[in-house]
Amino acid sequence: MKGGAAAVLWQLWLVVVLMWFCCRRRGKKEKIECQGGVYVLESEKAWSTQNVIRKWVDLMLPLVLRGSQRGLLIWDSASTHRAKDMKNFLAERRVDQVMIPAGMTAYLQTLDIAINKPFKDYLRLEINDYIENRMSRNKNNNFVKPNLQEVVSWVRNAWGKVTDSCVAKALKAGYLDKTSPFEASYIAKHDRLEPMILKELESNEILAGIQGLDLEENDDIPEDDDLIVFE
């Protein structure tokens, strides 16, 4: 895997873990900790709250940003993301946002398009295997809930089965890989937006071509004295 794709894979790994593993014990830890290669944040409910997102941003961005670089978050228009406090929080950290419009997740949200589904399927297999083969009972014959290390192993094993080709497919489908044609993206399948986007892309190509012309080297343009006027 190329370096850039590897970095993207690592970033997606962290995003998926935080979205899927918020421990439901009464919150004991106030910061994200690494447990067996999995980043864990405990919260009372497994929701992506502003508190969770802020901790993720403060952990993640220093690892991918360098120097004066700005950050960019592409995510849906959930109320948590649109909140004024969240916008101010990101602005202070030089992070810009791009909101995916409602109803466009299936076309533009890269994780949902080609990453989350196989990850969820693999995670379900891990859970089923635990229930069928390793789940124990207490003295009252009630099932004992899995410990943190067990759950971490599910997440790690499930993510390990998400291949490089799966990530590459997601980048193409979300039109984040500009080396792939627009036709390979999911948004190209949208009946109303596809022609509008194609028209915009073509206009940008024409403009770029005009800006790239070096008219000073064109000796075929006649001077005013050479013009012949027919009346």
VEXLUM-235809 format. One record per residue (C-alpha): residue in three letters; residue number from 1; x, y, z. Coordinates in steps of 0.25 Angstrom, whole numbers, plus 5000, padded with zeros to 4 digits. Each point is the difference from the previous one (the first is absolute). Example, Ala and Ser with C-alpha at 12.3 -4.5 7.8 and 13.67 -1.06 7.14 Angstrom:
VEXLUM-235809
  rest   nr     X     Y     Z
   ALA    1  5049  4982  5031
   SER    2  5006  5014  4998
This chain:
VEXLUM-235809
  rest   nr     X     Y     Z
   MET    1  5000  5000  5000
   LYS    2  5005  5014  4997
   GLY    3  5004  5009  5011
   GLY    4  4988  5010  4997
   ALA    5  4990  4988  5000
   ALA    6  5006  4994  5013
   ALA    7  4998  5014  5007
   VAL    8  4985  5000  4995
   LEU    9  4998  4986  5005
   TRP   10  5006  5003  5014
   GLN   11  4991  5012  5001
   LEU   12  4988  4992  4996
   TRP   13  5004  4990  5010
   LEU   14  4999  5010  5011
   VAL   15  4987  5006  4995
   VAL   16  4993  4987  5000
   VAL   17  5005  4996  5014
   LEU   18  4995  5012  5006
   MET   19  4987  4999  4993
   TRP   20  4998  4986  5004
   PHE   21  5006  4998  5013
   CYS   22  4995  5010  5011
   CYS   23  5001  4991  5013
   ARG   24  4986  5000  5007
   ARG   25  5005  4999  5014
   ARG   26  4998  5012  5008
   GLY   27  5011  5009  4995
   LYS   28  5013  4998  5007
   LYS   29  5010  5006  4990
   GLU   30  4999  5014  4996
   LYS   31  5010  4998  4988
   ILE   32  5003  4991  4989
   GLU   33  5009  4989  5003
   CYS   34  5007  4989  4992
   GLN   35  4996  4986  5003
   GLY   36  5006  4989  4992
   GLY   37  5002  5009  4988
   VAL   38  4985  5005  5001
   TYR   39  4997  5014  5005
   VAL   40  4989  5000  5010
   LEU   41  4992  5011  5006
   GLU   42  4990  4996  5011
   SER   43  4987  5007  5001
   GLU   44  4986  4998  5006
   LYS   45  4993  4998  4987
   ALA   46  5006  4995  4986
   TRP   47  4997  5014  4993
   SER   48  5009  5009  4992
   THR   49  4998  5012  5009
   GLN   50  5008  5013  4999
   ASN   51  5008  4996  5012
   VAL   52  5005  4987  4992
   ILE   53  5002  5007  4987
   ARG   54  5009  5011  5007
   LYS   55  5009  4990  5007
   TRP   56  5001  4992  4987
   VAL   57  5004  5013  4992
   ASP   58  5010  5004  5011
   LEU   59  5006  4986  4999
   MET   60  5000  4998  4985
   LEU   61  5004  5013  4994
   PRO   62  5014  5002  5006
   LEU   63  5003  4986  4994
   VAL   64  4996  5004  4986
   LEU   65  5003  5015  4999
   ARG   66  5013  5006  4999
   GLY   67  5005  5015  5001
   SER   68  4990  5010  4995
   GLN   69  4991  4990  4993
   ARG   70  4985  5001  5002
   GLY   71  4991  4988  5003
   LEU   72  4988  4996  4992
   LEU   73  4988  4992  5006
   ILE   74  4990  4994  4990
   TRP   75  4988  4995  5007
   ASP   76  4985  5001  5000
   SER   77  4991  5011  5005
   ALA   78  4996  4994  5014
   SER   79  4996  5010  5010
   THR   80  5013  4997  5008
   HIS   81  5008  5004  4988
   ARG   82  4992  5013  4997
   ALA   83  5000  5005  5014
   LYS   84  5006  5014  5002
   ASP   85  5009  4995  5011
   MET   86  5006  4989  4991
   LYS   87  5003  5010  4989
   ASN   88  5007  5009  5009
   PHE   89  5008  4988  5006
   LEU   90  5004  4996  4986
   ALA   91  5003  5014  4996
   GLU   92  5010  5002  5012
   ARG   93  5007  4988  4995
   ARG   94  5001  5004  4985
   VAL   95  4990  4989  4996
   ASP   96  4991  5003  4988
   GLN   97  4987  4992  4998
   VAL   98  4993  4995  4988
   MET   99  4985  4996  5003
   ILE  100  4994  4988  4992
   PRO  101  4986  5004  4997
   ALA  102  4988  4992  5006
   GLY  103  4997  4988  4991
   MET  104  5014  5000  4994
   THR  105  5007  4991  5009
   ALA  106  4998  4988  4991
   TYR  107  5007  5008  4989
   LEU  108  5011  5008  5007
   GLN  109  5003  4994  5014
   THR  110  5012  4992  4997
   LEU  111  5000  4991  5013
   ASP  112  4985  4997  4998
   ILE  113  5002  4996  4985
   ALA  114  5010  4989  5001
   ILE  115  5006  4999  5014
   ASN  116  4990  5000  5011
   LYS  117  4992  4988  4994
   PRO  118  5011  4990  4999
   PHE  119  5005  5004  5014
   LYS  120  4987  4999  5006
   ASP  121  4998  4986  4994
   TYR  122  5014  4995  5005
   LEU  123  4997  5006  5014
   ARG  124  4987  4992  5000
   LEU  125  5007  4987  4997
   GLU  126  5009  5003  5012
   ILE  127  4989  5002  5009
   ASN  128  4992  4988  4996
   ASP  129  5013  4992  5001
   TYR  130  5001  5005  5015
   ILE  131  4986  4997  5003
   GLU  132  5000  4986  4994
   ASN  133  5014  4995  5005
   ARG  134  5005  5009  5012
   MET  135  4989  5007  5007
   SER  136  5000  4996  5014
   ARG  137  4989  5000  5011
   ASN  138  5001  5004  5015
   LYS  139  4995  4992  5012
   ASN  140  4986  5004  4997
   ASN  141  5001  4995  4986
   ASN  142  4999  5014  4994
   PHE  143  5009  5004  4989
   VAL  144  5013  5007  5004
   LYS  145  5002  5013  4991
   PRO  146  5014  5000  4993
   ASN  147  5011  5007  5005
   LEU  148  5007  5012  4993
   GLN  149  5011  4991  4995
   GLU  150  4990  4991  4993
   VAL  151  4993  5011  4993
   VAL  152  5013  5007  4996
   SER  153  5004  4986  4993
   TRP  154  4987  5000  4992
   VAL  155  5002  5014  4995
   ARG  156  5015  4997  4997
   ASN  157  4997  4987  4993
   ALA  158  4988  5006  4992
   TRP  159  5008  5012  4995
   GLY  160  5012  4991  4996
   LYS  161  4991  4994  4990
   VAL  162  4997  5013  4993
   THR  163  5009  4999  4988
   ASP  164  5009  5011  4993
   SER  165  4991  4997  4988
   CYS  166  4988  5003  5008
   VAL  167  5005  5014  5004
   ALA  168  5005  5003  4986
   LYS  169  4986  4997  4995
   ALA  170  4994  5009  5010
   LEU  171  5009  5012  4996
   LYS  172  4996  4998  4985
   ALA  173  4985  4998  5004
   GLY  174  5000  5013  5008
   TYR  175  5008  5007  4989
   LEU  176  5011  5003  5010
   ASP  177  5010  4993  4990
   LYS  178  5002  5010  4989
   THR  179  5008  4990  4992
   SER  180  4988  4993  4997
   PRO  181  4989  5004  4990
   PHE  182  4988  5007  5005
   GLU  183  4991  4989  4994
   ALA  184  5006  4991  5011
   SER  185  4994  5008  5011
   TYR  186  4986  4997  5007
   ILE  187  4996  5015  4997
   ALA  188  5001  4997  4985
   LYS  189  4988  4991  5002
   HIS  190  4991  5011  5005
   ASP  191  4990  5004  4990
   ARG  192  4999  5015  5003
   LEU  193  5014  5003  5005
   GLU  194  5008  4992  4990
   PRO  195  4998  5009  4988
   MET  196  5002  5013  5009
   ILE  197  5013  4995  5005
   LEU  198  5005  4996  4987
   LYS  199  4997  5013  4994
   GLU  200  5008  5007  5011
   LEU  201  5012  4990  4998
   GLU  202  5000  5003  4985
   SER  203  5000  5015  5003
   ASN  204  5011  4999  5010
   GLU  205  5008  4992  4989
   ILE  206  4998  5011  4990
   LEU  207  5004  5011  5009
   ALA  208  5012  4993  5004
   GLY  209  5004  4998  4985
   ILE  210  4998  5015  4997
   GLN  211  5008  5004  5012
   GLY  212  5011  4991  4996
   LEU  213  5002  5006  4986
   ASP  214  5012  5009  4998
   LEU  215  4995  5010  4990
   GLU  216  5013  5008  5000
   GLU  217  5007  4988  4992
   ASN  218  4989  5001  4989
   ASP  219  5006  5007  4988
   ASP  220  4988  4998  4991
   ILE  221  4992  5011  5006
   PRO  222  5001  5012  4991
   GLU  223  5004  5014  5004
   ASP  224  4990  5011  4998
   ASP  225  5008  5005  4988
   ASP  226  4998  4987  4993
   LEU  227  4985  4999  5000
   ILE  228  4993  5002  4987
   VAL  229  4986  5006  5001
   PHE  230  4990  4997  4989
   GLU  231  4988  5010  4999
